[in-house]
Each structure stands twice: as structure tokens, then as C-alpha cells.
């Protein structure tokens, strides 16, 4: 059997499936309610997802189809993005019914999904840059779809300004790669760019800037915090499949970032950690559920970029995929966030007694986890996060009236299974082409120290909320995470228009 011909055929069918999905999405443009055409469009998206999985299973790599050069990692990311798009658009079929731009949402979602997927199949530098710009342009258009909402239009303009460094940076990076490699081939350009000491330093700084802007991290994070005004399906797509593109970009350009030296990675680590602090703090001070989810994404993307700064790219890719699945599910079920009246009226439980046992249990777990492999820097950071989870579990178990040991055993079993699955996924992603080299030990220790410092600071704040420092921190976190006046509407004009239309009907 000619496997090269089979792989070429799979790549061609993948491209044709996306063309069909784009055409069926465009046919939905005038719709304002579900119809048979929606089912046809969802079937075409299902075909894209199946072909992507077929390419992953059959190992359809090493072939070229125009500007496309599929890799194992590219097929994996395409499978994830197409499956995510199918789920989100299936949810949108009823959630957005009646919206004046109902059909347009599907067309622009498909546009954005195609470019987000094709970027990681690209073998041509300029095609990769075009896909990146097309992905961000689609995201901005989705945010601006509520044309009668002044808040949505203001957020769209700000998103354009904040994502401009991301789009311009990728264009410049691809131009530098084409110049260094004297060829439009992206892989050749990346290797050649990594061999230029001064050019690789500039490219490393550009990579950090692009990744921070795309992930909505500090100092570009305002657009992400204010994006809570967007409809739920757009938020799910944004947080699960688009903001994490910065981590994939760093993984793709890993040789360039490694050749750039420690300075760009140190800056990336510092800004990513500031984003983790800001996002975690915003979760604690914000009452709005959707804004809490947005802040959680900021913190998780910051942690993912810290992993990239350490050189743990396979770990970062697994992190962004698992976070995307988890965050999409939270957004799509956010309608259940409001508790039932009988639950809301239950008096709050008394504050648990302070005890040192959770801290002792977490410390013992950290020592037991790190001791077998003390030179593994990533294990130190993972152990720190798992130890924090262990301490929380012990603290919650202490409040149980019965079944404490059974609860702790169940948590331990679940944590062990989750860690085993994560390790297997990291090995699988590494086998598909992502770098799985040992992280830089110095950066790993620094990252772990910063995370520990943050944990102690927030624990002190929770224990001593009446101190001047705690109140100042609270005020700053509220200031940083609250929406701008332009991004909220006390009485949205779009609702007024919907009321008028309902009266006319």
C-alpha cells in the first residue's frame, strides 16, 4: 500500500471538509432561528473532526499540500479545535436562537475555527501568519457581533488594540523566519533563526510579547477581563480554543526561544506570574460568575506560560487542552450557576477552626513527591500545586461529620488517577513532536518559589483580612479586575430593541 498517497488523500479530504463547513456556515447568514441547514452545518463540522482524528490515527505526516505540512501535533490540535467547535456550535443552535445575527455567529465561528486549526497545519511561514491574523480577526468580529450594544463595541475596539501586538508580532516573526531561512518554509526558518544570536534574541522578545497579548496576560489583560460582555458560546470558544494559542506558538518556536538566552524567558516568567497573581486575586474579589471564569483563564494561561518559560512545552500543551475542555464545560453550563431558592436561603456554615494539620499534610506530600526525583524541576512545581490541593482536601475533610478517612482516600485515588492520565498525555504529546526536554532547573525553582510566595500571601490575606496591607491588596485587585465603565451598560439598548420587536410581533 502506498502510505504516502493515503496520507496525501487524508490531508486533501481535511481541506475539502473545511471548505464544505465554511460554505454551509455561510448559508446560515440570513437565519434567525434553527432550521435544517443548521443540522447540515453541524454534520460538516463533525466530518472535519472525524477526518482530523483519522489523520492523527493514521499518522498522515510528511506530506505537503500547498502551504500545508501536517504533523502529528498539528493533527492533534486540529482534532481538539474541530471537536470543540462542534460542541460549541451545537450549544449555540438553541442558545442564540432569535438573535438578530443568529446565522452570522455560525459563519464567523467557522471562519475562526478554520484559521485556528489551519495555523498548526501550516508549513509556510506566510500562510501561518495569515492564519494567525485570520483567527484574531474572527475573534474580534465575534465580540463585535452585538452591534446595538455600546459595551460590546467598546470591548471589540479595545480587543483590537490589545491584540494588534499579537498579530503584528507574528507577521514580523514569520518575516524574520523567511529571511533567516531564505525560504518560506516555516520549519527551515525556525531552525535558521535559532542559529542567529542577535536575531534570535529579538525573536524571543517578540514571542513573549505575542504570547502574553494572545493569552490576555499582564500587561495586555484588560481585553480579556472585559470580554465577559460577550455571549456564552463566544466566551467558551475564546477561552477554550483561542487565548491558549500563545502557548502553542511558543512550543512551535521553542528552538528560537531556547537560543534567545535567559532574558526573554525571565521576562515571560515574570509577567506570566503577575497574571497568575492578578487572576487568582480577581477570583477572590469578584462576585460575577462569568468574570470569575475569565479571571480563572487569566491565571491558568499565566501558569501555562510559566511552564513554557521553564521549557516544559509538552506539559504546557497538555495543560492548555485540559484547561480548554474544563473551561468550555463551565461556560456552557453557566446557566446553572444561580442556586435554587432553597439552596440560597441555607445559612452559611460556620468558619472551620484553624489548624496546622493541613499545612503539615501538604508539606509531607510535597517531600514525598519530590524526593524520588529531586533534579526534576517540573516535578517541584507540580508537587507544590498538588501539595496545596492535599492541604485543602485535609482541611475540608476535617469539617465532615462522618467518613473523613473514606473521603480522603477517595480524593487520594482520584488525584493519583488524574496524575497518571496527565503523565500519559504528556508522553503522548511529546511523541507527536512537542519538546519534552527536562525544564531549566533554575527557572523551575524560581517559578516554584514565586507560586509559593503567592500562596503564602493569599493565605495571610485570608487569615488577616483586617490589616492595612490586606485592605490595600483588596482595593487594588478590585480596581484591576472591575470592568471599565465603557464595557458595561446599566440598561442595554439592545434589550430595548428586543422589547420593541416582541411588542410588534
C-alpha positions as CSV (number, residue, x, y, z in Angstrom):
1,X,0.0,0.0,0.0
2,X,1.2,3.5,-0.9
3,X,1.0,5.2,2.5
4,X,2.2,8.5,1.1
5,X,-0.8,8.6,-1.3
6,X,-3.1,7.7,1.6
7,X,-1.7,10.5,3.8
8,X,-2.0,12.9,0.9
9,X,-5.6,11.9,0.4
10,X,-6.4,12.4,4.1
11,X,-4.9,15.9,4.0
12,X,-6.9,16.7,0.9
13,X,-10.1,15.5,2.4
14,X,-9.4,17.5,5.5
15,X,-9.1,20.7,3.4
16,X,-12.2,19.8,1.4
17,X,-14.2,19.2,4.6
18,X,-13.3,22.6,5.9
19,X,-14.4,24.2,2.6
20,X,-17.7,22.4,2.9
21,X,-18.1,23.5,6.5
22,X,-17.3,27.1,5.5
23,X,-19.9,27.0,2.7
24,X,-22.6,25.6,5.0
25,X,-21.7,28.2,7.6
26,X,-22.1,31.0,5.0
27,X,-25.5,29.7,4.0
28,X,-26.7,30.3,7.6
29,X,-26.0,34.0,7.4
30,X,-29.7,35.2,7.0
31,X,-31.1,32.8,9.6
32,X,-32.5,34.0,13.0
33,X,-33.8,30.6,14.3
34,X,-32.8,26.9,14.0
35,X,-33.5,25.1,10.7
36,X,-32.4,22.1,8.7
37,X,-29.4,24.0,7.4
38,X,-28.1,24.1,11.0
39,X,-28.0,20.3,11.1
40,X,-26.2,20.2,7.7
41,X,-23.6,22.6,9.0
42,X,-23.1,20.6,12.2
43,X,-22.7,17.4,10.1
44,X,-20.0,19.1,8.1
45,X,-18.2,20.1,11.3
46,X,-18.5,16.5,12.5
47,X,-16.8,15.4,9.3
48,X,-13.9,17.8,9.9
49,X,-13.5,16.4,13.4
50,X,-13.6,12.8,12.1
51,X,-11.1,13.5,9.3
52,X,-8.7,15.2,11.8
53,X,-8.9,12.2,14.1
54,X,-8.3,9.9,11.1
55,X,-5.1,11.9,10.2
56,X,-3.9,11.6,13.8
57,X,-4.5,7.8,14.0
58,X,-3.0,7.0,10.6
59,X,0.0,9.3,11.1
60,X,-0.6,11.4,8.0
61,X,2.6,13.4,8.2
62,X,5.5,14.2,6.0
63,X,3.3,15.2,3.0
64,X,2.8,18.7,1.6
65,X,-0.4,20.1,0.2
66,X,0.2,23.6,-0.9
67,X,1.1,25.6,2.2
68,X,0.0,22.8,4.5
69,X,2.6,20.5,6.1
70,X,0.7,18.3,8.6
71,X,2.5,17.0,11.7
72,X,1.3,14.7,14.4
73,X,0.9,17.6,16.8
74,X,-1.0,19.6,14.1
75,X,-3.5,16.7,13.7
76,X,-3.9,16.5,17.5
77,X,-4.6,20.3,17.8
78,X,-6.9,20.2,14.7
79,X,-8.9,17.3,16.3
80,X,-9.2,19.2,19.5
81,X,-10.3,22.5,17.9
82,X,-12.8,20.9,15.5
83,X,-14.4,18.9,18.3
84,X,-14.6,22.0,20.5
85,X,-16.2,23.9,17.6
86,X,-18.7,21.2,17.0
87,X,-19.8,21.2,20.7
88,X,-19.9,25.0,21.0
89,X,-21.9,25.4,17.8
90,X,-24.3,22.6,18.8
91,X,-24.9,24.5,22.0
92,X,-25.3,27.8,20.1
93,X,-28.1,26.4,17.9
94,X,-30.6,26.9,20.7
95,X,-28.8,29.3,22.9
96,X,-28.6,32.0,20.3
97,X,-32.0,31.4,18.7
98,X,-33.8,34.6,18.0
99,X,-30.7,36.8,17.9
100,X,-30.7,39.2,15.0
101,X,-27.2,38.0,14.0
102,X,-28.0,34.3,14.6
103,X,-26.7,32.9,11.3
104,X,-23.7,35.3,11.3
105,X,-22.4,33.8,14.5
106,X,-22.1,30.3,12.9
107,X,-20.4,31.8,9.9
108,X,-17.8,33.7,11.9
109,X,-17.3,30.9,14.4
110,X,-16.5,28.6,11.5
111,X,-14.1,31.2,10.0
112,X,-12.3,31.5,13.3
113,X,-12.1,27.7,13.9
114,X,-10.7,27.1,10.4
115,X,-7.8,29.6,10.8
116,X,-7.2,28.4,14.4
117,X,-6.9,24.8,13.1
118,X,-5.0,25.5,9.9
119,X,-2.3,27.5,11.6
120,X,-0.9,24.4,13.3
121,X,-1.0,22.5,9.9
122,X,0.9,25.2,8.1
123,X,4.3,24.6,6.6
124,X,4.6,28.0,5.0
125,X,5.6,31.0,7.2
126,X,3.3,33.5,5.4
127,X,0.4,31.1,5.5
128,X,0.9,30.6,9.2
129,X,0.9,34.4,9.7
130,X,-2.3,34.8,7.6
131,X,-4.0,32.1,9.7
132,X,-3.0,33.8,12.9
133,X,-4.3,37.2,11.7
134,X,-7.5,35.5,10.4
135,X,-8.0,33.8,13.8
136,X,-7.7,37.0,15.8
137,X,-9.8,39.0,13.2
138,X,-12.6,36.4,13.6
139,X,-12.4,36.6,17.4
140,X,-12.7,40.4,17.3
141,X,-15.7,40.1,14.8
142,X,-17.4,37.7,17.1
143,X,-17.1,40.1,20.1
144,X,-18.5,42.9,17.9
145,X,-21.5,41.0,16.7
146,X,-23.8,42.7,19.1
147,X,-23.9,45.9,17.1
148,X,-26.6,47.6,19.2
149,X,-24.6,47.1,22.4
150,X,-22.3,50.0,23.2
151,X,-20.4,47.9,25.7
152,X,-19.7,45.1,23.1
153,X,-18.5,47.6,20.6
154,X,-16.2,49.3,23.1
155,X,-14.8,45.9,24.1
156,X,-14.3,45.0,20.5
157,X,-12.3,48.2,19.9
158,X,-10.2,47.6,22.9
159,X,-9.6,43.9,21.9
160,X,-8.4,45.1,18.5
161,X,-5.9,47.4,20.2
162,X,-4.7,44.8,22.6
163,X,-4.4,42.0,20.0
164,X,-2.6,44.3,17.5
165,X,0.8,43.4,19.1
166,X,0.0,39.7,18.7
167,X,-0.9,40.0,15.0
168,X,1.9,42.4,14.2
169,X,4.4,40.3,16.2
170,X,3.5,37.1,14.3
171,X,3.8,38.8,11.0
172,X,7.3,40.1,12.0
173,X,8.3,36.7,13.4
174,X,7.3,34.9,10.2
175,X,9.1,37.6,8.1
176,X,12.3,37.0,10.2
177,X,12.0,33.3,9.8
178,X,11.6,33.6,6.0
179,X,14.6,36.0,5.9
180,X,16.8,33.7,8.1
181,X,15.9,30.6,6.2
182,X,15.9,32.3,2.8
183,X,12.8,30.2,2.2
184,X,9.1,30.5,3.0
185,X,9.4,27.1,4.8
186,X,8.5,27.7,8.4
187,X,10.5,24.8,9.9
188,X,13.6,25.8,7.9
189,X,13.1,29.4,9.0
190,X,12.8,28.5,12.7
191,X,16.0,26.4,12.6
192,X,17.9,29.2,10.8
193,X,16.5,31.9,13.1
194,X,17.7,29.9,16.1
195,X,21.2,29.9,14.7
196,X,21.4,33.8,14.6
197,X,22.3,35.0,18.1
198,X,21.1,38.6,17.8
199,X,18.1,37.8,15.6
200,X,17.0,35.0,18.0
201,X,17.1,37.5,20.9
202,X,14.8,39.9,19.1
203,X,12.6,37.0,18.1
204,X,12.5,35.7,21.7
205,X,11.3,39.1,23.0
206,X,8.6,39.1,20.2
207,X,7.5,35.6,21.1
208,X,7.0,36.6,24.7
209,X,5.0,39.7,23.7
210,X,2.8,37.8,21.3
211,X,2.1,35.0,23.8
212,X,1.2,37.5,26.6
213,X,-1.1,39.5,24.4
214,X,-2.9,36.5,22.9
215,X,-3.4,34.9,26.4
216,X,-4.8,38.1,27.8
217,X,-2.0,38.3,30.3
218,X,-0.5,41.3,32.0
219,X,0.0,44.0,30.7
220,X,-2.5,43.2,27.9
221,X,-5.1,41.5,30.1
222,X,-7.8,44.2,30.1
223,X,-9.4,43.0,26.9
224,X,-9.8,39.5,28.4
225,X,-11.3,40.8,31.7
226,X,-13.8,43.0,29.8
227,X,-14.8,40.2,27.3
228,X,-17.3,38.9,29.9
229,X,-19.9,41.0,27.9
230,X,-19.8,38.5,25.0
231,X,-22.4,35.8,24.6
232,X,-21.7,32.5,26.3
233,X,-20.8,30.4,23.2
234,X,-18.3,33.1,22.1
235,X,-16.7,33.1,25.6
236,X,-16.5,29.3,25.5
237,X,-14.8,29.3,22.1
238,X,-12.5,32.1,23.2
239,X,-11.3,30.7,26.5
240,X,-11.0,27.1,25.3
241,X,-9.5,27.4,21.8
242,X,-8.1,30.9,21.1
243,X,-6.4,32.5,24.1
244,X,-4.2,29.4,24.5
245,X,-2.7,29.8,21.1
246,X,0.2,31.7,22.6
247,X,1.4,28.5,24.3
248,X,1.3,26.6,21.1
249,X,3.2,29.4,19.4
250,X,6.0,29.2,22.0
251,X,6.1,25.4,21.5
252,X,6.4,25.7,17.8
253,X,9.2,28.3,18.1
254,X,10.9,26.5,21.0
255,X,14.3,26.4,19.4
256,X,14.2,30.2,18.9
257,X,13.2,30.8,22.5
258,X,15.9,28.5,23.7
259,X,18.6,30.2,21.6
260,X,17.5,33.7,22.7
261,X,19.0,33.1,26.1
262,X,17.6,33.5,29.6
263,X,16.5,37.2,29.4
264,X,13.3,36.7,27.2
265,X,12.3,33.7,29.2
266,X,12.8,35.6,32.5
267,X,10.6,38.4,31.3
268,X,8.0,36.0,30.2
269,X,8.1,34.2,33.6
270,X,7.8,37.5,35.5
271,X,4.8,38.8,33.5
272,X,3.1,35.4,33.5
273,X,3.4,35.2,37.3
274,X,1.9,38.7,37.7
275,X,-1.0,37.4,35.6
276,X,-1.4,34.4,37.9
277,X,-1.5,36.7,40.9
278,X,-4.0,39.1,39.3
279,X,-6.2,36.4,38.0
280,X,-6.3,34.4,41.3
281,X,-6.9,37.6,43.3
282,X,-9.8,38.6,40.9
283,X,-11.5,35.3,41.5
284,X,-11.5,36.0,45.2
285,X,-12.9,39.6,45.0
286,X,-15.4,39.3,42.1
287,X,-19.0,38.2,42.7
288,X,-19.9,37.9,39.0
289,X,-19.7,34.2,38.0
290,X,-18.6,34.9,34.4
291,X,-16.0,37.4,35.4
292,X,-14.6,34.7,37.9
293,X,-14.3,32.3,34.9
294,X,-12.5,35.0,32.9
295,X,-10.1,35.7,35.8
296,X,-9.5,31.9,36.2
297,X,-8.5,31.8,32.5
298,X,-6.0,34.6,33.0
299,X,-4.4,32.8,35.9
300,X,-4.3,29.4,34.1
301,X,-2.8,31.0,31.0
302,X,-0.2,32.7,33.2
303,X,0.7,29.3,34.7
304,X,0.9,27.8,31.2
305,X,3.2,30.5,30.0
306,X,5.4,29.9,33.1
307,X,5.7,26.3,32.1
308,X,6.8,27.4,28.6
309,X,9.3,29.8,30.1
310,X,10.7,26.8,32.0
311,X,10.9,24.8,28.7
312,X,8.2,22.3,29.6
313,X,6.3,22.6,26.3
314,X,4.7,19.2,26.3
315,X,3.3,19.8,29.8
316,X,2.1,23.3,28.7
317,X,0.2,21.8,25.7
318,X,-1.5,19.2,27.9
319,X,-2.3,22.0,30.4
320,X,-4.0,24.2,27.7
321,X,-6.0,21.3,26.2
322,X,-7.3,20.1,29.6
323,X,-8.0,23.6,30.7
324,X,-9.9,24.3,27.5
325,X,-12.1,21.3,27.9
326,X,-12.8,22.2,31.6
327,X,-13.4,25.9,30.9
328,X,-15.7,25.3,27.9
329,X,-17.8,23.0,30.1
330,X,-18.0,25.7,32.8
331,X,-19.1,28.4,30.4
332,X,-21.7,26.2,28.6
333,X,-23.3,25.3,31.9
334,X,-23.0,28.7,33.4
335,X,-26.8,29.0,33.4
336,X,-26.8,26.7,36.4
337,X,-24.6,29.0,38.4
338,X,-27.5,30.7,40.1
339,X,-28.5,28.5,43.0
340,X,-32.1,27.4,43.6
341,X,-34.0,29.5,46.2
342,X,-34.0,26.7,48.8
343,X,-30.2,26.5,48.4
344,X,-29.6,30.2,48.5
345,X,-31.6,30.6,51.8
346,X,-29.5,28.0,53.6
347,X,-27.5,29.8,56.4
348,X,-23.7,29.8,55.8
349,X,-21.8,27.1,57.6
350,X,-19.5,28.3,60.4
351,X,-15.9,29.0,59.7
352,X,-13.7,26.0,60.2
353,X,-11.2,26.0,63.1
354,X,-7.7,26.9,62.2
355,X,-5.3,24.0,62.3
356,X,-1.8,23.3,61.3
357,X,-2.6,19.7,60.2
358,X,-3.5,20.7,56.5
359,X,-0.1,22.5,56.2
360,X,1.7,19.6,57.7
361,X,0.0,17.1,55.4
362,X,0.7,19.3,52.3
363,X,4.4,19.6,53.3
364,X,4.8,15.8,53.8
365,X,3.1,15.2,50.5
366,X,5.5,17.7,48.7
367,X,8.6,16.0,50.2
368,X,7.3,12.5,49.3
369,X,6.5,13.6,45.7
370,X,9.8,15.5,45.0
371,X,12.3,13.3,46.9
372,X,12.5,10.4,44.3
373,X,13.5,12.9,41.5
374,X,15.0,16.0,43.2
375,X,16.6,17.2,39.9
376,X,13.3,17.3,38.0
377,X,12.3,21.0,38.2
378,X,8.8,20.4,36.7
379,X,8.2,17.8,39.4
380,X,8.9,20.5,42.0
381,X,6.3,22.9,40.6
382,X,3.7,20.1,40.1
383,X,4.4,18.8,43.6
384,X,3.8,22.3,45.1
385,X,0.4,22.6,43.3
386,X,-0.6,19.0,44.3
387,X,0.5,19.7,47.9
388,X,-1.7,22.7,48.0
389,X,-4.6,20.5,46.8
390,X,-3.7,18.0,49.5
391,X,-3.8,20.6,52.2
392,X,-7.2,21.9,51.0
393,X,-8.6,18.3,51.0
394,X,-7.4,17.7,54.5
395,X,-8.9,21.0,55.7
396,X,-12.3,20.2,54.1
397,X,-12.3,16.6,55.4
398,X,-11.9,17.9,58.9
399,X,-15.3,19.6,58.6
400,X,-17.1,16.3,57.8
401,X,-19.2,14.8,60.5
402,X,-18.5,11.2,59.3
403,X,-16.5,9.4,56.6
404,X,-13.4,11.6,56.9
405,X,-10.9,8.9,56.1
406,X,-13.1,7.5,53.3
407,X,-13.3,11.0,51.8
408,X,-9.5,11.4,52.0
409,X,-8.9,8.0,50.4
410,X,-11.3,8.9,47.5
411,X,-9.5,12.2,46.9
412,X,-6.1,10.5,47.0
413,X,-7.3,7.8,44.5
414,X,-8.8,10.5,42.2
415,X,-5.6,12.6,42.4
416,X,-3.4,9.6,41.6
417,X,-5.5,8.6,38.6
418,X,-5.5,12.2,37.3
419,X,-1.7,12.5,37.7
420,X,-1.3,9.2,35.8
421,X,-3.5,10.4,33.0
422,X,-1.7,13.7,32.8
423,X,1.7,11.9,32.6
424,X,0.4,9.6,29.9
425,X,-0.9,12.6,27.9
426,X,2.5,14.4,28.3
427,X,4.3,11.4,26.9
428,X,1.8,11.2,24.0
429,X,2.1,14.9,23.1
430,X,5.9,14.5,23.3
431,X,5.8,11.6,20.9
432,X,3.8,13.8,18.4
433,X,6.7,16.3,18.2
434,X,6.4,18.6,21.1
435,X,9.7,19.2,23.0
436,X,9.8,17.1,26.2
437,X,13.3,18.1,27.3
438,X,13.9,18.5,31.0
439,X,12.9,22.0,32.1
440,X,15.5,24.5,33.1
441,X,16.1,23.7,36.8
442,X,16.9,27.3,37.8
443,X,13.7,28.6,36.1
444,X,11.7,25.8,37.7
445,X,12.9,26.6,41.2
446,X,12.2,30.3,40.6
447,X,8.7,29.5,39.3
448,X,8.0,27.3,42.3
449,X,9.3,30.0,44.7
450,X,7.0,32.6,43.1
451,X,4.0,30.3,43.3
452,X,4.8,29.5,46.9
453,X,5.2,33.3,47.7
454,X,1.8,33.9,46.1
455,X,0.2,31.1,48.1
456,X,1.6,32.4,51.4
457,X,0.5,36.0,50.6
458,X,-3.1,34.9,49.8
459,X,-3.2,32.7,52.9
460,X,-2.1,35.6,55.1
461,X,-4.7,37.8,53.5
462,X,-7.5,35.3,54.2
463,X,-6.3,34.9,57.8
464,X,-5.8,38.6,58.5
465,X,-8.3,40.5,56.3
466,X,-8.5,43.5,58.7
467,X,-4.9,44.6,58.2
468,X,-4.0,47.7,56.2
469,X,-2.0,45.6,53.7
470,X,-4.9,43.2,53.1
471,X,-7.3,46.0,52.6
472,X,-4.9,47.7,50.2
473,X,-4.5,44.5,48.2
474,X,-8.3,44.1,48.1
475,X,-8.7,47.6,46.7
476,X,-6.1,47.1,44.0
477,X,-7.5,43.7,42.9
478,X,-11.0,45.2,42.6
479,X,-9.6,48.1,40.7
480,X,-7.7,45.8,38.3
481,X,-10.5,43.3,37.7
482,X,-13.6,45.5,37.7
483,X,-15.0,46.3,34.2
484,X,-14.4,49.7,32.7
485,X,-17.5,52.0,32.6
486,X,-17.5,51.8,28.8
487,X,-17.7,48.0,28.9
488,X,-21.0,47.7,30.9
489,X,-24.5,49.0,30.3
490,X,-26.9,49.7,33.1
491,X,-29.8,49.3,30.6
492,X,-28.6,47.8,27.4
493,X,-30.1,49.4,24.2
494,X,-30.1,46.0,22.6
495,X,-32.7,44.9,25.2
496,X,-34.9,47.9,24.4
497,X,-34.9,46.9,20.7
498,X,-35.8,43.3,21.5
499,X,-38.7,44.5,23.6
500,X,-40.0,46.6,20.7
501,X,-39.7,43.7,18.3
502,X,-41.6,41.5,20.8
503,X,-44.4,44.1,21.0
504,X,-44.6,44.3,17.2
505,X,-45.0,40.6,16.9
